């Protein structure tokens, strides 16, 4: 059974999220909307670029990781839905190591590499994941460290909390303003 | 149009403004259906009881919209040669339908290429603000820039 609460998440647990084949049409459609650089949108122009042909936007490669991770979560056998999860405060160290070209088939994976308590939110814990995509030769193409909030097991006698994330966010007067 | 900016033009602290990007409910839902089909990105009612407290864009969608603003403004300006990754992103505040985003891209690091004399790496800190001037996301991203005087 897959973990339900933060306490159940096991460091080292790894899941294969499945494979995805990138087509030129999808690469170009994504990039026209979000990353219209010549080597993502123009097959002829891309030939003259340093990549020598069309390659996927790194954000497309990342978005496909999310797509496969959600599909995997829906497939995973559970006794009950995972306690509130699926919200992330961000990621670290995202690397686009090799170009993703049309026709390439990437296999994605996700491994739990760490857990942190949150002093500001005793009802939530943070889970760190190492996420990868590899090509058909096994070479690493894409990786990043993901972070996700997972609900902690309610302690007995404690009312379950139902507030939103606002307590984690900087107040409107504080720090993030330039 | 402004003349091309080369690696040498990116001094630490130099800031560029990109945007705006109006965020629609339709686009939030469309992106989420394709890449991040979780209730808090798809359904207003279910989103109310989620940690985000209402419908909000996928963080990956916010990254993609930020890339679009950066690409529209910076790519025509600079002799860009692509990127190699994104060091860190912090999704600080939910991006809601009706928000209008803008980006402040500040040069925070420059590094000559070890192997190639015709390019260099420029790291930008991109701070994404909504129409209330509240930070929605910060991310750091290195971009490969062509050096001046090279073919």
Boltz contact constraints between the chains, C-beta under 6 A:
constraints:
  - contact:
      token1: [A, 34]
      token2: [B, 64]
      max_distance: 6.0
  - contact:
      token1: [A, 34]
      token2: [B, 67]
      max_distance: 6.0
  - contact:
      token1: [A, 34]
      token2: [B, 68]
      max_distance: 6.0
  - contact:
      token1: [A, 35]
      token2: [B, 67]
      max_distance: 6.0
  - contact:
      token1: [A, 35]
      token2: [B, 71]
      max_distance: 6.0
  - contact:
      token1: [A, 36]
      token2: [B, 71]
      max_distance: 6.0
  - contact:
      token1: [A, 37]
      token2: [B, 71]
      max_distance: 6.0
  - contact:
      token1: [A, 37]
      token2: [B, 75]
      max_distance: 6.0
  - contact:
      token1: [A, 50]
      token2: [B, 81]
      max_distance: 6.0
  - contact:
      token1: [A, 59]
      token2: [B, 63]
      max_distance: 6.0
  - contact:
      token1: [A, 59]
      token2: [B, 64]
      max_distance: 6.0
  - contact:
      token1: [A, 59]
      token2: [B, 67]
      max_distance: 6.0
  - contact:
      token1: [A, 63]
      token2: [B, 35]
      max_distance: 6.0
  - contact:
      token1: [A, 63]
      token2: [B, 60]
      max_distance: 6.0
  - contact:
      token1: [A, 66]
      token2: [B, 35]
      max_distance: 6.0
  - contact:
      token1: [A, 66]
      token2: [B, 36]
      max_distance: 6.0
  - contact:
      token1: [A, 66]
      token2: [B, 60]
      max_distance: 6.0
  - contact:
      token1: [A, 67]
      token2: [B, 35]
      max_distance: 6.0
  - contact:
      token1: [A, 70]
      token2: [B, 37]
      max_distance: 6.0
  - contact:
      token1: [A, 84]
      token2: [B, 51]
      max_distance: 6.0
  - contact:
      token1: [A, 86]
      token2: [B, 38]
      max_distance: 6.0
  - contact:
      token1: [A, 87]
      token2: [B, 51]
      max_distance: 6.0
  - contact:
      token1: [A, 88]
      token2: [B, 59]
      max_distance: 6.0
  - contact:
      token1: [A, 90]
      token2: [B, 89]
      max_distance: 6.0
  - contact:
      token1: [A, 90]
      token2: [B, 90]
      max_distance: 6.0
  - contact:
      token1: [A, 90]
      token2: [B, 91]
      max_distance: 6.0
  - contact:
      token1: [A, 91]
      token2: [B, 89]
      max_distance: 6.0
  - contact:
      token1: [A, 92]
      token2: [B, 88]
      max_distance: 6.0
  - contact:
      token1: [A, 94]
      token2: [B, 85]
      max_distance: 6.0
  - contact:
      token1: [A, 94]
      token2: [B, 86]
      max_distance: 6.0
  - contact:
      token1: [A, 95]
      token2: [B, 85]
      max_distance: 6.0
  - contact:
      token1: [A, 96]
      token2: [B, 84]
      max_distance: 6.0
  - contact:
      token1: [A, 96]
      token2: [B, 85]
      max_distance: 6.0
  - contact:
      token1: [A, 164]
      token2: [B, 51]
      max_distance: 6.0
  - contact:
      token1: [A, 164]
      token2: [B, 53]
      max_distance: 6.0
  - contact:
      token1: [A, 165]
      token2: [B, 51]
      max_distance: 6.0
  - contact:
      token1: [A, 169]
      token2: [B, 93]
      max_distance: 6.0
  - contact:
      token1: [A, 176]
      token2: [B, 92]
      max_distance: 6.0
  - contact:
      token1: [A, 176]
      token2: [B, 135]
      max_distance: 6.0
